[in-house]
Amino acid sequence: MHSIDYSGSDLQNVCFTAAQSIVNDIINDKEYDADSTNEQLVAIAKKYVDRPLRWQDFMKALEDVKPSVTEEGALKELREWQKTFGEKRGGIGF
């Protein structure tokens, strides 16, 4: 999976979603319970404090976060606009 069609904002969302995977690990921990006390939650979270982000966290995030600009949508319209108007002033790089 690649990030070619992703905007800067999309990539920011991918990174946030990947980082959120650590929080999901905490919530899915077998010791986690909705009625856990603050002390219990801190003890569970400490198990994950040194967990690095993994490649699979980013790959999963790329599956979950779709590009906001696609060839079929706004990008196609921008390319058409460039063909009509953009070349006169040097184009906009699409």
matplotlib code that plots the C-alpha trace (Angstrom):
import matplotlib.pyplot as plt

x = [0.0, 1.4, 0.6, 1.0, -2.5, -2.5, -2.4, -0.3, -3.4, -4.2, -0.6, -1.1, -4.2, -2.4, 0.3, -2.3, -4.2, -1.0, -0.1, -3.7, -3.0, -1.0, -4.1, -6.1, -3.6, -4.2, -8.0, -7.7, -5.4, -6.8, -6.4, -8.4, -11.9, -14.3, -14.5, -10.7, -9.4, -7.0, -4.2, -5.0, -5.2, -1.8, -0.3, -1.7, -0.5, 3.0, 3.3, 2.9, 4.9, 8.0, 6.1, 7.4, 5.2, 5.5, 5.3, 2.0, 0.5, 1.1, -0.1, -3.3, -3.7, -3.3, -6.2, -8.3, -7.5, -8.4, -6.9, -9.2, -8.2, -8.6, -8.0, -11.7, -12.6, -11.0, -7.6, -9.2, -10.9, -7.7, -5.9, -8.7, -8.5, -4.7, -5.2, -7.6, -6.1, -2.9, -0.5, -0.8, 0.9, 3.3, 0.9, 0.3, 2.2, -0.6]
y = [0.0, 3.4, 7.0, 8.6, 10.1, 11.3, 15.0, 16.3, 16.4, 12.8, 11.7, 13.5, 11.5, 8.3, 9.0, 9.9, 6.7, 4.6, 6.2, 5.5, 1.8, 1.9, 3.2, 0.4, -2.1, -0.7, -0.9, -4.5, -5.5, -8.5, -6.7, -3.6, -3.3, -0.4, -0.3, -0.2, 2.3, 5.1, 3.1, 0.0, 2.0, 3.5, 0.1, -1.2, 1.9, 1.5, -1.9, 0.0, 3.2, 1.9, 0.2, 1.7, 2.3, -0.7, -0.9, -2.9, 0.1, 2.3, -0.3, -0.7, 3.1, 3.3, 0.8, 2.9, 6.4, 6.9, 9.7, 12.8, 13.7, 11.0, 10.9, 10.4, 13.5, 16.8, 15.9, 15.2, 18.6, 20.3, 18.7, 19.8, 23.3, 23.3, 22.2, 25.0, 27.9, 26.8, 26.6, 30.4, 31.2, 28.3, 25.7, 24.7, 21.4, 18.9]
z = [0.0, -0.9, 0.1, -3.4, -3.5, 0.1, 1.0, 3.9, 6.0, 5.0, 6.1, 9.4, 9.9, 9.0, 11.6, 14.3, 13.5, 13.7, 17.1, 18.3, 17.8, 21.1, 22.9, 21.3, 22.6, 26.1, 25.8, 24.4, 27.2, 29.1, 32.4, 31.2, 32.4, 32.1, 35.9, 36.4, 38.9, 37.9, 39.5, 37.5, 34.3, 35.0, 35.7, 32.4, 30.4, 31.8, 30.0, 26.7, 27.4, 25.6, 22.8, 19.5, 16.5, 14.1, 10.4, 10.7, 12.7, 9.6, 7.2, 9.1, 9.3, 5.5, 5.2, 7.6, 6.4, 2.7, 0.6, 0.5, -3.1, -5.8, -9.5, -10.0, -7.9, -7.2, -8.7, -12.1, -12.0, -11.1, -14.0, -16.4, -15.0, -15.6, -19.2, -19.8, -17.8, -16.1, -18.9, -19.7, -16.4, -16.0, -14.6, -11.0, -11.1, -11.5]

ax = plt.figure().add_subplot(projection="3d")
ax.plot(x, y, z, "-o")
ax.set_aspect("equal")
plt.show()
